[in-house]
């Protein structure tokens, strides 16, 4: 039963927050600027971006928190999903670009004469949505199969995932790959014929992101509370003992790793039309490390914690980069040190301890 996935109080909190989220675009569309209940498009865009980050953090927690697979390369899955959707958005610009060509502006500027073969059919929205699922999914499956079959784990696995995302970043920075090089994709005009700058389109994208985040949370919670989830936690706690009683950890790890990559890719696909740009910097190892920090700050192995962590850290980042732009990286490092030394269970762990102390008192 879906009601058994979370305690009753947790369900009430989730539904209340989801309700508030659903009202935000309504207030944006229903009330004019200056009205006390009006929510600006800027705030709506910031919250939507944070929800995409939260979905990526949730995907990472599924593998790190429940199977102890620490990935420092989830940024590549996020970016690949964004690029797959971005290819459709670039084709949807049509002749409205600067050069009014059949080709995207960056291809005209770089003297491309025709689309490369891997751009075929990218004018189809459904095809590009299939790419959002298949490209990161196949990459994760192949990468994970050889890594897990070779029994690579721990810090060694983290290092090779970081090397993977760095290699993809260098590849996408090249102008001859057909993905815009350093500038990536930008200047999107429309999605499925609807203007991306229209308030109604932004509202629909916001609600789609919210629905995907809540659905992914329920799916992940269903997995970790099922028999499959207990096996995954067995992989985390004692993989050798799990093998001794007859389980092959390879396929369980491969399943959760691939699912995590696909969820992260979906987050990237939702991110790109709302932010309006995707470039290779999203694949930088630093971005993948930030995802780990979101999960750690919120509470690893809790699913809800990484969502809270993503909102908390990115909220602090938005404030710090505006108020103290030179100090954000120092603040981020200090935050991670504090969590590592004094808050190993993250924000949710601290709240649980406070609740327990209150009950005892």
C-alpha positions as CSV (number, residue, x, y, z in Angstrom):
1,X,0.0,0.0,0.0
2,X,1.3,3.5,-0.9
3,X,0.1,4.8,2.5
4,X,2.6,2.4,4.2
5,X,5.7,3.9,2.4
6,X,6.0,6.8,4.9
7,X,4.7,7.4,8.4
8,X,1.4,9.4,8.5
9,X,3.1,12.6,9.7
10,X,5.6,12.4,6.8
11,X,2.9,11.9,4.3
12,X,1.1,15.0,5.7
13,X,4.3,17.1,5.4
14,X,5.0,15.9,1.8
15,X,1.4,16.6,0.7
16,X,1.4,20.0,2.3
17,X,4.7,21.0,0.7
18,X,3.5,19.6,-2.7
19,X,0.3,21.6,-2.2
20,X,2.3,24.8,-1.6
21,X,4.3,24.0,-4.7
22,X,1.2,23.6,-6.8
23,X,-0.1,26.9,-5.6
24,X,3.0,28.8,-6.6
25,X,2.4,28.9,-10.3
26,X,-1.3,29.7,-9.6
27,X,-0.3,32.7,-7.6
28,X,2.1,33.7,-10.3
29,X,-0.6,33.7,-13.0
30,X,-3.5,34.9,-11.0
31,X,-2.2,38.0,-9.2
32,X,-0.5,41.0,-10.9
33,X,2.9,42.4,-10.0
34,X,2.8,44.3,-6.7
35,X,0.0,42.2,-5.3
36,X,0.9,40.7,-1.8
37,X,0.1,37.2,-3.1
38,X,2.0,37.5,-6.4
39,X,4.9,35.1,-6.8
40,X,7.4,36.4,-9.3
41,X,8.6,34.4,-12.3
42,X,12.1,34.8,-10.9
43,X,11.2,33.0,-7.7
44,X,9.2,30.4,-9.7
45,X,12.3,29.7,-11.8
46,X,14.6,29.4,-8.8
47,X,12.4,26.9,-7.1
48,X,12.0,24.9,-10.3
49,X,15.8,24.8,-10.7
50,X,16.1,23.6,-7.1
51,X,13.6,20.9,-7.6
52,X,15.7,19.6,-10.6
53,X,18.7,19.6,-8.3
54,X,16.7,17.8,-5.6
55,X,15.7,15.1,-8.1
56,X,19.4,14.6,-9.0
57,X,20.3,14.4,-5.3
58,X,17.5,11.9,-4.7
59,X,18.9,9.8,-7.6
60,X,22.4,9.9,-6.1
61,X,21.1,8.9,-2.7
62,X,19.5,5.8,-4.1
63,X,22.9,4.4,-5.0
64,X,25.0,6.0,-2.3
65,X,22.7,5.8,0.6
66,X,21.4,2.3,0.0
67,X,24.1,0.4,-1.8
68,X,27.2,2.4,-0.7
69,X,28.1,3.2,-4.3
70,X,29.6,6.7,-4.1
71,X,29.4,8.2,-7.6
72,X,31.4,11.4,-8.3
73,X,30.2,11.3,-11.9
74,X,26.4,11.8,-11.8
75,X,26.9,15.2,-13.4
76,X,27.4,13.5,-16.7
77,X,24.0,11.8,-16.5
78,X,22.4,15.1,-15.6
79,X,24.0,16.9,-18.5
80,X,23.3,14.1,-21.0
81,X,19.6,14.3,-20.2
82,X,19.8,18.1,-20.7
83,X,21.7,17.8,-24.0
84,X,19.2,15.2,-25.3
85,X,16.3,17.6,-24.6
86,X,18.3,20.5,-25.7
87,X,18.8,19.0,-29.2
88,X,15.0,19.1,-29.7
89,X,14.8,22.6,-28.3
90,X,17.5,23.7,-30.8
91,X,15.6,22.2,-33.7
92,X,12.4,23.8,-32.5
93,X,14.0,27.3,-32.9
94,X,13.5,26.8,-36.7
95,X,14.5,29.9,-38.7
96,X,14.2,32.3,-35.7
97,X,17.9,32.1,-35.0
98,X,20.4,34.9,-35.7
99,X,21.4,33.4,-39.1
100,X,17.8,32.3,-40.0
101,X,19.2,28.9,-41.2
102,X,17.9,25.4,-41.0
103,X,20.9,24.7,-38.8
104,X,21.4,26.0,-35.2
105,X,23.3,29.2,-35.0
106,X,26.4,27.5,-33.5
107,X,26.6,25.1,-36.5
108,X,26.4,28.0,-39.0
109,X,29.1,29.9,-37.1
110,X,31.3,26.9,-37.2
111,X,30.7,26.4,-40.9
112,X,28.7,23.1,-40.6
113,X,26.9,22.3,-43.8
114,X,24.5,19.7,-42.5
115,X,23.4,18.0,-39.3
116,X,25.7,15.1,-38.1
117,X,24.1,11.7,-38.2
118,X,23.4,11.6,-34.5
119,X,21.1,14.6,-34.9
120,X,18.8,12.6,-37.1
121,X,15.1,12.6,-35.9
122,X,15.9,15.1,-33.1
123,X,13.1,17.3,-34.4
124,X,10.8,14.8,-32.8
125,X,9.9,15.5,-29.1
126,X,9.1,11.9,-28.4
127,X,12.4,10.7,-29.9
128,X,14.4,13.1,-27.8
129,X,12.5,12.0,-24.7
130,X,13.5,8.5,-25.6
131,X,17.1,9.7,-25.8
132,X,16.8,11.2,-22.3
133,X,16.1,7.7,-21.0
134,X,18.2,5.5,-23.3
135,X,21.5,7.4,-23.7
136,X,22.3,7.7,-20.0
137,X,20.7,4.4,-19.2
138,X,22.8,2.5,-21.8
139,X,26.0,4.4,-20.7
140,X,25.3,3.6,-17.0
141,X,24.5,-0.1,-17.8
142,X,27.7,-0.6,-19.8
143,X,29.9,1.3,-17.5
144,X,28.4,-0.3,-14.4
145,X,28.5,-3.8,-15.9
146,X,32.3,-3.8,-16.4
147,X,33.0,-1.9,-13.2
148,X,30.8,-4.1,-10.9
149,X,31.8,-7.3,-12.7
150,X,35.5,-6.4,-11.9
151,X,34.5,-5.9,-8.3
152,X,35.6,-2.2,-8.4
153,X,34.2,-0.5,-5.3
154,X,34.9,2.2,-2.7
155,X,37.2,5.0,-3.5
156,X,38.4,3.3,-6.7
157,X,34.9,3.4,-8.2
158,X,34.5,7.0,-7.1
159,X,37.7,7.9,-8.9
160,X,36.7,6.2,-12.2
161,X,33.3,7.9,-12.2
162,X,35.0,11.2,-11.7
163,X,37.3,10.4,-14.6
164,X,34.3,9.5,-16.7
165,X,32.5,12.8,-16.2
166,X,35.8,14.7,-16.8
167,X,36.4,12.9,-20.1
168,X,32.8,13.7,-21.3
169,X,33.3,17.3,-20.3
170,X,36.5,17.5,-22.4
171,X,34.7,15.8,-25.3
172,X,31.7,18.2,-25.2
173,X,34.0,21.2,-25.0
174,X,35.3,20.4,-28.5
175,X,33.6,22.3,-31.3
176,X,33.8,19.3,-33.7
177,X,31.5,17.2,-31.7
178,X,28.3,19.0,-32.8
179,X,27.1,20.1,-29.4
180,X,28.0,23.7,-29.3
181,X,31.4,23.4,-27.8
182,X,32.1,25.8,-24.9
183,X,28.8,27.7,-25.3
184,X,26.6,24.6,-25.5
185,X,22.9,25.1,-26.3
186,X,21.0,28.3,-25.6
187,X,18.5,30.8,-27.0
188,X,15.7,28.3,-26.9
189,X,12.4,29.7,-28.2
190,X,9.6,27.1,-27.8
191,X,8.6,23.7,-26.6
192,X,5.9,21.7,-28.5
193,X,4.9,25.0,-30.2
194,X,4.5,26.9,-26.9
195,X,6.8,29.9,-26.1
196,X,9.2,29.2,-23.3
197,X,8.9,32.7,-22.1
198,X,5.2,32.6,-21.7
199,X,4.1,32.5,-18.0
200,X,1.7,29.6,-18.7
201,X,4.5,27.5,-20.2
202,X,6.7,28.2,-17.2
203,X,3.9,27.2,-14.9
204,X,3.4,23.9,-16.7
205,X,7.1,23.1,-16.6
206,X,7.1,23.9,-12.9
207,X,4.3,21.6,-12.2
208,X,5.8,18.8,-14.3
209,X,9.0,19.1,-12.3
210,X,7.1,19.0,-9.0
211,X,5.2,15.9,-10.2
212,X,8.4,14.1,-11.3
213,X,10.1,14.9,-8.0
214,X,7.2,13.5,-5.9
215,X,6.8,10.5,-8.2
216,X,10.5,9.7,-8.1
217,X,10.5,10.0,-4.3
218,X,7.6,7.6,-4.0
219,X,9.2,5.2,-6.5
220,X,12.5,5.2,-4.7
221,X,10.8,4.7,-1.3
222,X,8.8,1.8,-2.7
223,X,12.1,0.2,-3.9
224,X,14.0,0.6,-0.7
225,X,11.1,-0.7,1.5
226,X,10.6,-3.8,-0.7
227,X,12.5,-7.1,-0.7
228,X,14.7,-5.6,-3.4
229,X,15.5,-2.8,-1.1
230,X,16.6,-5.2,1.6
231,X,18.9,-6.9,-0.8
232,X,20.4,-3.5,-1.8
233,X,21.0,-2.7,1.8
234,X,22.6,-6.1,2.2
235,X,25.0,-5.1,-0.6
236,X,25.8,-1.9,1.4
237,X,26.2,-3.6,4.8
238,X,28.0,-6.9,3.8
239,X,28.3,-7.8,0.1
240,X,30.4,-10.9,0.8
241,X,27.7,-12.3,3.2
242,X,25.1,-11.6,0.6
243,X,27.1,-13.6,-1.9
244,X,27.5,-16.4,0.6
245,X,23.7,-16.9,0.9
246,X,23.3,-17.2,-2.8
247,X,22.7,-13.7,-4.2
248,X,24.7,-12.2,-7.1
249,X,25.2,-8.5,-6.2
250,X,26.1,-7.6,-9.8
251,X,22.6,-7.4,-11.2
252,X,21.2,-5.7,-8.1
253,X,23.9,-3.0,-8.2
254,X,23.5,-2.7,-11.9
255,X,19.8,-2.2,-11.7
256,X,19.9,0.6,-9.0
257,X,22.9,2.3,-10.7
258,X,21.1,2.4,-14.1
259,X,17.8,3.6,-12.5
260,X,19.7,6.3,-10.6
261,X,21.4,7.5,-13.9
262,X,18.0,7.7,-15.7
263,X,16.4,9.7,-12.8
264,X,19.4,12.1,-12.9
265,X,19.0,12.4,-16.6
266,X,15.3,13.3,-16.3
267,X,16.3,16.0,-13.8
268,X,18.6,17.4,-16.5
269,X,15.9,17.2,-19.1
270,X,13.5,19.2,-16.9
271,X,16.3,21.7,-16.0
272,X,17.3,22.8,-19.5
273,X,14.0,24.5,-20.7
274,X,13.6,26.3,-17.4
275,X,17.1,27.6,-17.1
276,X,17.5,28.2,-20.8
277,X,21.1,26.9,-21.3
278,X,23.2,23.8,-21.1
279,X,26.9,23.6,-21.6
280,X,29.8,21.3,-20.8
281,X,30.5,22.9,-17.4
282,X,27.5,21.0,-16.1
283,X,29.7,17.9,-16.5
284,X,32.5,19.3,-14.4
285,X,33.6,17.0,-11.5
286,X,32.8,19.9,-9.1
287,X,29.1,19.7,-10.0
288,X,29.0,15.9,-9.2
289,X,30.8,16.6,-5.9
290,X,28.2,19.2,-5.1
291,X,25.5,16.5,-5.5
292,X,27.3,14.4,-2.9
293,X,27.3,17.4,-0.6
294,X,23.5,17.9,-1.0
295,X,22.9,14.3,-0.1
296,X,25.3,14.5,2.9
297,X,23.9,17.7,4.3
298,X,20.3,16.6,4.1
299,X,21.0,13.1,5.4
300,X,22.4,10.2,3.4
301,X,20.2,7.1,3.1
302,X,16.9,8.8,3.9
303,X,15.7,9.9,0.4
304,X,13.9,13.0,1.9
305,X,17.2,14.3,3.3
306,X,18.9,14.9,-0.1
307,X,15.9,16.8,-1.3
308,X,16.2,19.0,1.8
309,X,19.9,19.2,1.3
310,X,19.6,20.3,-2.3
311,X,17.2,23.1,-1.4
312,X,19.3,24.2,1.7
313,X,22.7,24.2,0.0
314,X,21.5,25.9,-3.2
315,X,19.5,28.4,-1.3
316,X,22.7,29.3,0.6
317,X,24.6,29.4,-2.6
318,X,22.1,31.9,-4.2
319,X,22.4,34.1,-1.1
320,X,26.2,33.8,-0.8
321,X,27.0,34.4,-4.4
322,X,24.9,37.6,-4.3
323,X,26.2,38.9,-0.9
324,X,29.7,37.5,-0.8
325,X,30.6,36.2,-4.2
326,X,34.2,35.4,-3.4
327,X,33.4,33.4,-0.2
328,X,31.0,30.7,-1.5
329,X,33.5,28.0,-2.1
330,X,35.0,28.5,1.4
331,X,31.5,28.4,2.9
332,X,30.7,25.2,1.0
333,X,33.9,23.5,2.1
334,X,33.3,24.6,5.7
335,X,29.7,23.3,5.5
336,X,30.9,19.9,4.3
337,X,33.5,19.7,7.1
338,X,30.8,20.6,9.8
339,X,28.5,17.9,8.4
340,X,31.3,15.3,8.3
341,X,32.5,16.0,11.8
342,X,29.4,16.9,13.7
343,X,26.3,16.1,11.6
344,X,27.0,12.7,10.0
345,X,23.3,12.0,9.8
346,X,22.7,15.3,8.1
347,X,19.8,17.7,8.8
348,X,17.2,14.9,9.2
349,X,19.5,13.2,11.7
350,X,19.7,16.3,13.8
351,X,15.9,16.8,13.6
352,X,15.4,13.1,14.7
353,X,17.7,13.6,17.7
354,X,15.9,16.8,18.7
355,X,12.6,15.0,18.5
356,X,13.9,12.1,20.6
357,X,15.3,14.5,23.2
358,X,11.9,16.3,23.3
359,X,10.0,13.1,23.8
360,X,12.3,12.0,26.6
361,X,12.0,15.3,28.3
